[in-house]
Amino acid sequence: MNKQGKFGARVFLMDTEVVYVRQTVKRGAAENAPYVIDKEAVGEGEGQKFVNIADDKGIAGAIRAALNGRL
């Protein structure tokens, strides 16, 4: 597992049917350092995922993956 608190997620409602989840990463080591969009995300989803708003399991899974740095 990755260092706790290093990753986060931003969630956007794109339209009435689509939720957009984006990987974030903490900028800096300070406790109050901001989380910014992870532009270096690589992998299957490349740090982003579009999910149907009715897919609760998919939304939770995307957020969980982002919080673990694996979106």
N, C-alpha and C positions, 0 to 999 in steps of 0.2 A: 504494500500500500504506500501511497505517496505521503509526503510531509503534510500533516494536518493543517488545514487553513490556507494552503498555497493556491488551491483552485476554487473556482466558483462558477455560477451560471447566471446568465441573463435570459429572461423569458419575455417574449414579445407576442402579442396577438396580431397576426398578419392580416386576417380577415375573419369572418364569422366562423370559418371552419378549420383554420390552420394556426398552430402554435409553433413559434420559431424559438429553439433553444440554442444558445451560443456559449461556448467555452470561455471562461475568463481565467486570468492568472493574476496573482498578487504582484504588484509592482513595488519591489523593495522589501526589506526585512522588518521595517517598523510595524508595530502592532496596528497602527491606524493607516497603513499604506493602502492606496486605492486598488481595486480590482479593475483590470482593463481587458478588453477583448484580446484573446490569445491569437495573434496573427501568425504564430509559428506552429499552430496545431497541424499535425499531420496524421494521416491514418484514413480509415474507411470514411468517416464523416467529415474529416478535416475541420473538426471543432464546431460543427453545426449540425442541427437536425430539424427537419420539418415534421410535425406530428399532427394528426387529425385531432381536433379539440375534444372529440368524444372518446379518444383512446387514453383513458386515465393511466393505464399500465405503461403505455408508450411514453407519455409525458414524464411520469415518475422515473422511468428507466433512463430517459435522456438526461434529466436533471441529475440523477445519481451518477451517471457516467461522467458528466461534466465536473461534479464535485470531486470525483476521483482522478480527474485529469485524463480521462479516456474517451472523451466524446469525439 
